[in-house]
Amino acid sequence: MKRREMLAAASGFAAAVLPGAALAQGVGSKMDAGRQIIDLRKYYLPVGPKKERFNDFLRDAAIPALNRLGVKPVGVFIVLYGANVPSPTLYILLPYDSLEAWSAAKERLAVDTIFLEAGAPVLDCPILDPAFLRSESTLLRAFKNMPTVETPPQTAGNKPRLFEMRTYESHSVKAGMKKIEMFNEGGEIEIFRRTSLNPVFFGETLTGTQMPSLTYMLCHDNMETRDANWGKFAQDPDWLKLREMEKYKDTVSNITDIILRPTDYSQI
């Protein structure tokens, strides 16, 4: 076997057994240009009035500072429905133009004097009075057929809206990559658009829990329109053909579905 063939085989083996190897391939390369890195944060807040301190911090300090770094729009969401999601919980959606921009953000915020002053009640809180209980972060890479976060039309004028966030887990990296292909080359994203499911983002998990997996977010006017549009999707002729393709069967082993409501200061 030639050296080039050996390297290709080794790379394929790594992708088959190591989620990080598979999902990191191409990050920062020319093929990856234009695809955002999405930092999906989850914050567990204390029960009672103290949780408003963290909301004030996000609205008055963190989001303006992130916007100054070019991180926008920033979405902040409250959980309405979702299995095994404790309350109160906030989800924060942070889109970065590159992995380098994501990596540099923390250090840049640390020298932003406006941010440090405005955020002092949270940044400098004492150990016995924390602003949040704990946080988790999932890093996603936007799909090539939807490379950036899209602000839904309902956001204009701050119209009533709900968001649905779904995570698809796969039993292997290969199966997960095949499901991503189904959304991209298979045309499933376009079926979502055609049936008014209003996608906000699609992302493959680079780091986080529930790997290998992908996560996407949809916007609905309300639960009634959500149900109606999912009904349209289920009957779409192209979807009916796509789901019967043998190469796309058995690619999803578990689905997590969460319904979210935006905060009054969310930019999405």
C-alpha positions, 0 to 999 in steps of 0.5 A: 500500500502506498504512503498516501493510501495508508494515510487516507486509511488511517484517517478514515479509521480515526473518523470511524471510531473517534468522534473528535477526529471525525467532527474536527476534520476540516475545521479552519480549512478552506472547505470550512470557510464561511461556516460559523462556530456556534457556542450553545451555552446552558446556565442553571440559575438559582430559584427566586429573584436572584436569577434576575441578576444574571438576566441583567448581566446578559442584557446590560453587559455581556450581550453588548460586549459580545456584539462589539466583538462581532458576535451577533445575533445573540439568542437567549431562551427560557425553557418551556417544555423539555424532558429532564430540564431543570428550571430555571434554565437559560440557553444562550446561542453565540455565533462566531465567524471562526474557531479562532474568534471563539477562542479569542473572545474570552481574553478580549472580554477580560480587557474590555473595561466597559464590560468589566464595569457593567458586569461587576455584580456577576463577575465579582460576586462572592463564592457564597452568592453565585450568579448561577449554579453551573454552566455547560457548553456545546460547540457546534459547526454550522452545516455547509447548506446553512452556514450561518445563524439566521434571524427568523422573520418573527424577531422583527418587531419582537413578535410572539414566537417559540423556538424548538431545539432538537438534538439527534444522536447517532449510534456511530460517527459514520451514521451521524455523518450520514444524517448530516449528509441527508440534511445537506446533499439530501435536501432535507433543509430545503424541505424544512424551509418549504414547509415553513419550519423556519430553521435558525441553525443546523450544527454538528457537535464538535465538543459537548455531551450526547456525541455523536450528534447534531442540533438544530433550531426552528422558529414557530409563531405558536404551538398550533403553527408548529404542529401544522407545519410539522404535519406539512413536512410529514406529508411532503412528497420529497420527504416521503422519498428521502426517508425511504432511501436505504442509505439514510435509514438507521442514522438516528438513535435518539431525539431530544426535543425542547421548546423555548421562549426568547427573553425580552432582550434576546436578539433572535 
